[in-house]
Amino acid sequence: MKRLKKKSKKNTTRNSIPYTPGRNMFGEKAETHLIILEKETAFQQIMDCVCQLDGSKKEFTFDPSCFADCMDEYREIMAKVQIIMGLKARTAHRTSFDYIA
């Protein structure tokens, strides 16, 4: 009988995209949403998502491709959102987790 050789794992393809549908950033099952931002209404889109956070396992991933030429505006918007989310978390006596790339 022939012995089977173990296949090398060096040729496996890895997906470098951090967005995985159905899983949150910690790898747990969650309700995930991919939001493609529009430059004119980005703050309103993000605030609509923040209003949907009710303690259940939801994760919103934002695609900031419309801010490719001016990332400073995106950083300003996300700084405002982070302040609002921190305030919302403190009033609910919870911790706030975020990941801004």
N, C-alpha and C positions, 0 to 999 in steps of 0.2 A: 504494500500500500504506500502510495506517495504521501509525503507530509506536505501540508499546505503552508505556504510562506505567509507571514503576516504582511499585510499591505502597509506601505509607508503612509503616514499621515501628513507628510509635508506637501502633498499635492492637493489637499482639500481646499476648497474655495471658502473663504470667509466673507460674509457680508459686512462691510464696514459702516453701513448705515445704522445709526443708533435707534431708529424707530422700528419697533417690533409690534405689530398689531396684536392686541389682546394682552399685552404685558406692559406693566409700568416700568419706571426706570430702575426699580429694585428687582425686577424679574418676576414679580407676583402677577397673578391674573387680575386684570382691571379693564375698565371701559376706557379705551383710548380714542382720541380724536386728533386728526391731523388738520390743522387750520392753516390755509394759505392766506397770508395777510395781504391786504391791499393798502397801499401807501396812504391814501386819504382817510381811510376808516380803521386803521390798525388799532388805535387806542380803544375805540368802541368795540371792535371784535374781541380784543383781549378782555375788556371789562365784562362783556357778555359771558365769556367763559368763566371768569372769576365768580360771577353771580351764580353759576351752575354748581359750584363747589359746595357740597352740603355734608361732607364727612364721609361719603361713600368713596370707593376706590375709583376715582376718575383721574385721567391724565390727559392734558392737552399739549400737543406738540405744535409749535408755530414754525412756519416756513417763512423766513424773512428775506426771500429772494428779491422782493421788490425794493429792499433797502441796500442793494448791492453797491450802488454808487455813493451812498451816504449813510454809513453805519453809525455815525454820531446821533442821527435822529432816532434810530432804533434803540441805541443805548439809553437815550433820554426817556423814551417811552417805557422801556423795560424798568428803568429806575423808578419811575412814577408807579408802575404796576407793583413793583416789589414793595414799595412803601405801603401801598393800599392793602396788599395781601398780608403784610406783617401786622398792620393795624387790625385787620379782620381776624387774624389768627390770635392776636393778643386779647381781643374782646371775647373770643370763644374759649380762651384758656387752652389753646393748642399750640403746637409748634408748626412752623412753616418751612416746607422744603421746596427749593427751586433749583433749577439747573439752567443757567444762562450761558450759552456758548459764545 
